[in-house]
Amino acid sequence: MSIADPARQPVVAAAAPPEPTPPPTRIIRPSHGWRGLDLASVWSHRDLVFFLAWRDIRLRYRQTLLGVAWAVVQPLTTMIVFSVFFGRLAKMPSDGLPYPLFSLCALLPWQLFAYALTESSNSLVNNKHIITKVYFPRLIVPLASVVAGLMDFAVAFVLLLIMMAYYGVWPGPAVVILPLLLLLALTTALGVGLWLATLNVRYRDVRYTLAFLTQVWLFATPIAYPSSLVSEQYRWLLGLNPMAGVVEGFRWALLGTGAPPDALILVSVGVAVLALVSGLYFFRRLERSFADIL
């Protein structure tokens, strides 16, 4: 038997490694009309919403003396001021409830709304370092600013429960609608915030009007006074201010004041939805120019 010489064996060339598959190409085009809303893209980036919201919460209370306790100090201080000037001095009626509890129950959703409105209106300008460098649905930025306010509300809500226990007031079955009322407040804040955030990109003096707008809106909302001061046949007109429906809904659901404000809340829902839809359309129509202007 002959043994083959290894040197004479044919040399087999090694197979070339397969070429790597190029990553898929995604073409980003400016949005046009209602097709540009692309809410599915926002949903696919929902993790980014919570990440930015948590970042805002951490930045807000970093290197502060009281930390999260500020969420309690703010409504508590405002409640004391209202109780002294409106409750004791002005003798403002409170639908048979202790005035501190009457005002605090309204201040909680209002503080959530005011925070969400202010932060969402300034969100694009405050995050220009991200918007000009990385692509993602820009709607996520104001949306995350609105969601961040829920942390303060949850902490302050504990104070309201303590006050209710102190005065012996307990919520009824209507308390189950509180999440819907919170959604109404956030919808209003996001809708108006989208308008102001878009305008704030082009006209930077918009941010200076926010404090004035919030202050006027505060006194246009039945927080320091009851809606019962308005005649019953015209009370539904208060619903043109969506926060009036939220505040009256909170008092009815938690404190059991009067009849359910059905007509008031229905008008508030209609106005809030109109503000959100129009705000989304306005925001998306001008979104293509945000990075260039910022």
Secondary structure by P-SEA (a helix, b strand, c coil): cccccccccccccccccccccccbbbbbbbbccccccaaaaaaaaaaaaaaaaaaaaaaaacccccccaaaaaaaaaaaaaaaaccccccccccccccaaaaaaaaaaaaaaaaaaaaaaaaccccaaaaaaccccccaaaaaaaaaaaaaaaaaaaaaaaaaaaaacccccccccaaaaaaaaaaaaaaaaaaaaaaaaaaccccccaaaaaaaaaaaaccccccccccccccccccccaaaaaaaaaaaaacccccccaaaaaaaaaaaaaaaaaaaaaaaaaacccccccc
